Amino acid sequence: MLARLHSVTLDGIDGVICEVEVDVGRGGFEKSIIVGLPDAAVKESTERVRSAIVNSGYKHPKTASLINLAPADVKKAGPAFDLPIALGMLIGQNVLASSILSETIIVGELALDGRVRPVNGVLSMAMSAAAAGFSRMLVPLDNAQEAAVVQDIEVFGIGSLAQAVGFLSGQLPLETTNVDIEELFNVSANYDVDFADVKGQESVKRALTIAAAGGHNIMMIGPPGAGKTMLSQRLATILPPLSLEQSLETTRVYSSVGLLGNNKALMATRPVRMPHHSASGPALVGGGPTPRPGELSLAHFGILFLDEFVEFPRHVLEMIRQPLEDGFVIVSRAKKTVKFPAQFMLVAAMNPCPCGYFGSDARQCKCTPGQIRRYLSKVSGPLVDRIDIHIDVPAIGFRKLRSKSGQLDSAAMRADVVRAMGVQAERFGDGRICTNARMSHKQVEKFCQLDTPSEMLLKQAMQEFGLSARAHDKICKLARTIADLAGARDIAAEHIGEAISYRKLDRKL
């Protein structure tokens, strides 16, 4: 007997609806064959399904069975097909009959005793199911909260194969899973760190406020122990809260690689990713035989902090140049091309020289000028060009470390950032998420007009420091953000001057 059910597979971070056809034959030896471009995890499901069916108290067919996963030209990966295949086996033996299968999407991995285990990418699967017009979805119990974020489909959490059989046959009623999205944000959208923890560094906090307000990339240069990592970890706390659209997009990325966590429905805080400098290119950008998101995509709508920036292999750093400009990553393989979102703020940190103490009052630098030049040259000019702000992070003296006076906290900094972002939202006003850092050249010409003193100051800096055309636009965008923070309608010479001061690494040696 032939059974037809519906499931979903992941293509990158997008869900693809699949039809699961199970043909339980009337003769032949007991053997199950899966066709339809399955990977190893899908092929192994026949053994898991056999044990789950038997240990749940049902009979496994003793005849040959053929399982087809359509469309046949889409790669099927992961164990999410276990549950629909097992249910198809039971339908094919007339053990189960259901009138709601045509409207139902079913996903889940089976344990050998019939329990249903969680799978990756359920949020994307639920979004695809709702978009395709399905009215209900059966998911593992641990994934039910995640899937229920999608409001246009009924979600039922399933704990075992027997429970799924009872529900589909109408003998075991289950309640739909519902989530209060507003409550999820209120409970989860809190940070454990604050800028008030950072002693001193007011000039760096100012630069980070500008970076957050305009979505600008920033590089911090300072000796070891100056607080670069501490500052970077707190940058997300001054960014505006994630919108629902941003949260869903970020959650999809984390869910697809299994980093969301059981019983967690949404990413309510902005991600902060801190990969080690030994990370490979695919780990950073994404890739693999079955392309999956890398650190750039995991930092989507959040912060990507690259500490010891010059210690990353140069070819790895060059891979992030295109995503910095475009806000997405394209992974190309011989048979397919996958696009991952990667709209993040880059925060890079490095020492000023190999020993780390060039220009520091704490210790004397022992590096030669040649060693310093070679050290700084590990980062290419085109990559430095794409980083808007270069700021020195000096060592903190004992008096400031022991100071009990009030420090600028995240709440005050966030208020300035939110106000400036409100100005940008009104300026661009097209319904899209857009910050000053992502202005096109035409938008720079329209929104960054300069008066005569400002233009003369910028011209002098271009000539004296040998700045590129891209650096010209970066300075204009940065000055626009500084003016927004100041509540100024027009860019003034002091805004251009401050923006130029943040281009330290562009200057001629």
C-alpha positions in Angstrom: 0.0 0.0 0.0 1.2 3.5 -0.8 1.3 6.3 1.8 1.9 10.0 1.1 3.0 12.5 3.8 4.7 15.9 3.8 7.9 17.0 5.4 10.5 19.7 5.0 14.3 19.7 4.4 16.7 22.6 4.7 18.5 24.2 1.7 20.9 26.5 3.4 18.7 28.2 6.0 15.5 28.0 3.9 12.9 25.2 4.1 11.9 23.1 1.1 8.6 21.2 1.2 9.1 17.5 0.4 6.6 14.7 -0.3 7.4 11.5 1.5 6.1 8.5 -0.4 6.2 5.1 1.3 5.3 2.0 -0.7 5.0 -1.1 1.4 5.2 -4.0 -1.0 3.3 -7.3 -0.8 6.3 -9.6 -1.5 10.0 -9.9 -1.4 12.5 -9.9 1.5 12.3 -7.3 4.3 14.3 -4.4 3.0 13.8 -0.6 2.9 15.3 1.5 0.1 15.3 5.3 0.2 15.6 7.2 -3.1 15.4 11.0 -3.8 19.0 12.2 -3.2 19.3 11.3 0.5 22.5 11.9 2.5 24.0 9.4 4.9 21.8 10.5 7.8 18.6 10.0 5.8 19.7 6.6 4.5 20.4 5.5 8.1 16.9 6.4 9.1 15.6 2.9 7.9 17.4 1.2 10.9 16.2 3.8 13.4 12.6 3.6 12.0 12.7 -0.2 12.3 13.6 -0.2 16.0 11.3 2.7 16.8 8.3 0.9 15.3 9.0 -2.4 17.0 9.8 -0.8 20.4 6.6 1.3 20.2 4.5 -1.9 20.0 3.8 -2.0 16.3 4.9 -4.5 13.6 7.5 -3.6 11.0 6.6 -4.8 7.5 8.3 -8.0 6.5 8.2 -7.2 2.8 10.3 -4.9 0.6 9.5 -1.2 1.0 10.4 1.8 -1.2 10.6 5.3 0.2 10.8 8.2 -2.2 11.6 11.8 -1.1 10.4 14.3 -3.7 11.5 16.5 -5.4 14.2 14.1 -6.3 16.7 16.8 -7.4 17.0 18.5 -4.0 19.6 17.1 -1.6 17.9 15.7 1.6 19.9 16.0 4.7 19.5 15.3 8.4 17.3 13.0 10.5 14.0 15.1 10.2 12.4 12.5 7.9 12.5 9.7 10.5 9.0 10.4 11.9 7.2 10.8 8.6 8.8 7.6 7.2 7.8 5.6 10.3 4.2 6.9 10.0 4.2 6.1 6.3 5.3 2.5 7.2 2.3 2.2 9.6 -0.1 3.7 7.1 1.2 1.3 4.4 0.3 -1.7 6.7 -3.2 -0.2 7.5 -2.2 0.3 11.1 -3.0 4.0 10.8 -5.6 5.9 8.9 -5.9 9.7 9.0 -7.9 12.3 7.1 -5.6 15.3 7.9 -2.3 14.2 6.4 -2.7 16.3 3.2 -2.8 19.5 5.4 0.0 18.4 7.8 3.8 18.8 7.8 5.7 16.2 9.9 9.3 16.4 11.1 11.3 14.7 13.8 14.1 12.3 14.5 13.3 9.0 16.2 15.2 7.3 19.0 15.3 3.5 19.0 12.6 3.4 21.7 10.2 5.6 19.7 10.9 8.9 21.4 11.0 11.9 19.1 14.2 14.0 19.3 14.6 17.6 18.2 16.0 18.6 14.8 17.6 21.7 13.4 16.0 24.4 11.4 12.4 24.0 12.6 11.7 27.8 12.5 12.6 27.9 8.7 10.6 24.7 8.2 7.5 26.2 9.9 7.8 29.4 7.9 8.0 27.4 4.6 5.0 25.2 5.7 2.9 28.3 6.5 3.9 29.9 3.2 2.9 26.8 1.3 -0.6 26.8 2.8 -0.4 23.9 5.3 -2.6 24.3 8.3 -0.8 22.2 10.9 2.6 20.9 11.8 3.9 18.1 13.9 7.3 18.8 15.4 9.4 17.3 18.3 8.3 18.5 21.7 11.6 20.4 22.2 11.1 22.4 19.0 7.4 23.3 19.6 8.1 26.7 21.1 10.4 27.6 18.2 7.9 26.6 15.5 5.0 28.3 17.3 6.6 31.7 16.7 5.1 31.4 13.2 1.5 32.5 13.8 -0.1 31.2 10.6 0.1 27.5 11.3 -1.1 25.2 14.2 1.9 23.6 15.9 1.7 20.3 17.9 4.6 19.1 20.0 5.1 15.3 19.7 7.0 13.3 22.3 6.9 9.8 20.8 5.9 7.8 17.7 2.9 6.4 19.6 1.7 9.9 20.4 1.9 10.9 16.8 -0.2 7.8 15.8 -2.8 8.6 18.4 -3.1 12.2 17.3 -3.3 11.5 13.6 -5.9 8.8 14.1 -8.1 11.1 16.2 -7.8 9.0 19.4 -5.4 11.4 21.3 -6.3 15.1 21.2 -3.4 17.5 21.7 -3.4 21.2 22.4 -1.7 23.5 20.0 1.5 25.2 21.2 1.2 29.0 21.6 3.8 31.6 22.4 3.5 35.2 23.5 6.2 36.9 21.4 6.1 40.1 23.4 6.6 38.2 26.6 9.5 36.3 25.1 11.3 39.6 24.3 10.6 41.0 27.7 12.0 37.9 29.4 15.0 37.3 27.2 16.1 40.7 25.9 18.5 41.4 28.8 22.3 41.6 28.9 24.5 40.6 31.7 27.1 43.2 31.0 27.2 47.0 31.0 29.5 49.8 29.9 29.5 51.0 33.5 31.9 48.1 34.2 34.5 49.8 32.0 36.8 52.3 33.9 37.8 55.3 31.9 38.2 54.9 28.1 35.7 57.8 27.4 37.1 58.5 24.0 36.7 54.9 23.0 33.1 54.8 24.3 32.5 57.9 22.2 33.8 56.1 19.1 31.7 53.0 19.9 28.6 55.1 20.3 29.2 56.6 16.9 29.8 53.1 15.4 26.6 51.8 17.0 24.5 54.8 15.9 25.5 54.5 12.2 26.3 50.8 11.9 29.9 51.5 11.2 32.8 49.0 11.4 35.5 49.8 14.0 39.0 48.8 14.7 40.6 49.2 18.2 44.3 49.5 18.5 46.0 49.2 21.9 48.3 47.3 24.2 47.3 44.0 25.9 45.0 44.5 28.9 43.7 47.9 27.8 40.1 46.6 27.7 39.5 46.0 24.0 37.7 42.7 24.6 35.7 44.1 27.5 34.5 47.1 25.4 33.6 44.9 22.4 31.5 42.5 24.5 29.4 45.5 25.7 28.8 47.1 22.3 25.6 45.1 21.7 24.1 46.6 24.9 23.8 50.0 23.3 22.2 48.9 20.1 18.4 49.1 19.8 16.5 46.0 20.6 16.0 43.5 17.8 12.8 43.9 15.8 10.6 40.8 15.3 11.8 40.7 11.7 15.4 40.9 12.7 14.9 38.3 15.5 13.3 35.8 13.1 16.1 36.2 10.6 18.8 35.7 13.2 16.9 32.8 14.8 16.7 31.0 11.5 20.5 31.1 11.1 21.1 29.7 14.7 18.3 27.1 14.3 19.7 25.8 11.1 23.1 24.9 12.7 21.6 23.7 16.0 22.8 26.5 18.2 19.5 27.9 19.3 19.1 25.5 22.3 16.2 23.3 23.3 12.9 25.1 24.3 14.3 28.4 23.2 11.9 30.1 20.7 13.7 33.3 19.6 17.0 35.2 19.7 15.9 38.2 21.7 19.4 39.8 22.1 21.9 40.7 19.4 24.5 38.0 18.9 28.1 38.7 19.7 30.5 36.2 17.9 34.2 36.0 18.9 35.9 33.4 16.7 39.5 32.5 17.5 42.2 33.7 15.0 42.9 30.0 14.1 39.4 29.8 12.5 39.5 28.6 8.9 37.9 30.4 5.9 34.8 28.1 5.8 34.3 28.4 9.6 34.3 32.2 9.3 32.4 32.7 6.0 30.5 29.5 5.7 30.7 26.5 3.5 31.4 22.7 3.7 30.1 19.9 1.4 26.6 20.8 2.5 26.9 24.6 2.8 26.1 25.9 6.2 26.4 29.4 7.8 29.7 30.5 9.3 30.6 33.1 11.9 29.7 36.0 9.7 26.1 34.8 9.4 25.9 33.9 13.1 26.7 37.5 13.8 23.8 38.7 11.6 22.3 41.9 13.1 24.9 41.7 15.8 28.6 42.0 16.5 31.5 40.1 14.9 34.6 40.6 17.2 37.9 39.6 15.7 40.5 39.8 18.4 44.2 39.7 17.4 43.1 40.8 14.0 46.5 40.6 12.4 47.0 37.0 13.5 44.2 35.8 11.3 45.5 34.3 8.0 45.5 37.0 5.4 43.5 34.9 2.9 40.8 34.4 5.6 40.5 38.1 6.3 40.2 38.8 2.6 37.1 36.6 2.5 35.2 39.1 4.6 35.7 42.1 2.3 32.6 41.3 0.1 30.2 40.6 3.0 31.3 43.8 4.7 30.0 45.8 1.7 27.0 43.6 0.7 25.6 42.3 3.9 25.4 38.7 2.7 27.6 35.7 1.9 27.4 33.6 -1.2 28.8 30.1 -1.0 29.3 28.6 -4.5 29.7 24.9 -5.1 29.7 22.9 -8.4 26.1 21.8 -8.0 24.5 24.8 -6.1 24.9 28.3 -4.8 23.7 29.2 -1.3 23.1 32.8 0.0 23.4 33.4 3.7 22.6 36.7 5.5 25.5 38.5 7.1 24.6 42.1 8.0 26.9 42.6 11.0 29.1 45.2 12.7 32.8 44.3 12.5 34.8 45.1 15.6 38.5 44.3 15.1 41.1 44.6 17.8 44.9 44.5 17.4 48.1 45.5 19.1 50.1 48.4 17.7 53.2 46.3 17.2 54.5 42.7 17.7 55.3 43.3 21.4 52.1 45.3 21.9 53.5 48.4 23.6 54.3 50.9 20.8 53.2 54.3 22.0 52.3 53.0 25.5 53.4 54.7 28.7 53.1 51.4 30.6 56.1 49.7 29.0 58.8 50.5 26.6 58.4 49.1 23.0 61.3 47.0 21.8 60.2 46.7 18.2 62.1 48.2 15.3 60.3 50.5 12.8 60.7 47.7 10.2 59.0 45.1 12.5 56.1 47.5 13.1 55.6 48.2 9.4 55.6 44.4 8.6 53.2 43.7 11.5 50.7 46.3 10.3 51.1 45.3 6.7 49.5 41.9 7.5 46.2 43.6 7.1 45.6 44.7 3.5 44.8 48.3 2.5 41.5 47.4 0.9 40.3 45.7 4.0 41.4 48.6 6.3 39.6 50.9 3.8 36.3 49.1 4.6 36.6 49.8 8.4 35.1 53.2 9.2 36.7 53.9 12.5 40.3 53.3 13.7 40.6 54.2 17.4 43.5 54.0 19.9 42.7 52.2 23.2 45.3 53.4 25.8 46.3 51.5 28.9 44.4 52.5 32.0 46.3 53.9 35.0 45.9 52.8 38.6 43.9 55.9 39.6 41.2 55.3 37.0 41.0 51.6 37.7 40.3 52.4 41.4 38.1 55.3 40.8 34.6 55.1 42.4 33.1 58.0 40.3 30.2 57.3 38.0 31.0 55.8 34.7 29.0 56.3 31.4 26.6 53.3 31.3 24.9 51.4 28.5 21.5 53.0 29.1 22.8 56.6 28.5 24.8 55.5 25.5 21.8 53.5 24.1 19.5 56.6 24.4 21.9 58.6 22.1 22.1 55.7 19.7 18.3 55.2 19.5 17.8 58.9 18.9 20.3 59.0 16.1 18.8 55.9 14.5 15.4 57.4 14.6 16.8 60.3 12.6 18.1 57.9 10.0 14.9 56.0 9.8 13.0 59.2 9.1 15.7 60.2 6.6 15.6 57.1 4.5 11.9 56.4 5.2 11.5 53.5 2.7 10.5 50.8 5.2 13.9 49.1 5.0 16.4 48.7 7.7 19.1 51.2 6.6 21.9 53.0 8.5 24.3 55.7 7.5 27.1 53.1 7.0 25.0 51.4 4.3 24.3 54.5 2.2 25.0 54.2 -1.5 27.2 56.7 -3.3 24.2 58.5 -4.6 22.8 58.7 -1.1 26.1 60.1 0.2 25.9 62.9 -2.4 22.3 63.6 -1.4 22.5 63.4 2.4 26.1 64.4 3.1 26.4 67.8 1.5 29.2 69.9 2.8 29.7 73.6 3.4 32.8 75.3 2.2 34.9 75.0 5.4 34.0 71.3 5.7 34.9 70.7 2.0 38.2 72.4 2.4 39.0 70.4 5.5 38.2 67.1 3.8 40.2 68.1 0.7 43.2 68.8 2.8 42.9 65.5 4.6 42.6 63.6 1.3 45.8 65.2 0.0 47.8 65.0 3.2 47.0 61.5 4.2 46.5 60.0 0.7 43.0 58.8 1.4 41.1 56.7 -1.2 37.7 57.4 -2.8 36.2 54.8 -0.5 37.7 56.5 2.5 36.2 59.8 1.3 32.7 58.2 1.3 33.4 56.6 4.7 34.4 60.0 6.2 31.2 61.6 4.9 29.0 58.8 6.2 30.8 59.0 9.6 30.3 62.7 9.7 26.7 62.3 8.9 26.3 60.0 12.0 28.2 62.4 14.2 25.9 65.2 13.1 22.9 63.0 13.8 24.1 62.3 17.3 24.6 66.0 17.8 21.1 66.7 16.6 22.5 68.8 13.7 20.6 69.1 10.4 23.7 69.8 8.4 27.3 68.5 8.5 29.7 71.0 10.0 33.5 71.3 9.9 33.8 69.9 13.5 31.9 66.7 12.4 34.2 66.3 9.4 37.2 66.9 11.6 36.2 64.2 14.1 35.5 61.7 11.3 38.9 62.3 9.8 40.5 61.7 13.2 39.1 58.2 13.1 41.1 57.2 9.9 44.4 56.6 11.6 45.5 53.6 9.6 44.9 55.2 6.3 47.5 57.9 6.8 50.8 57.8 4.9 53.7 56.5 7.0 
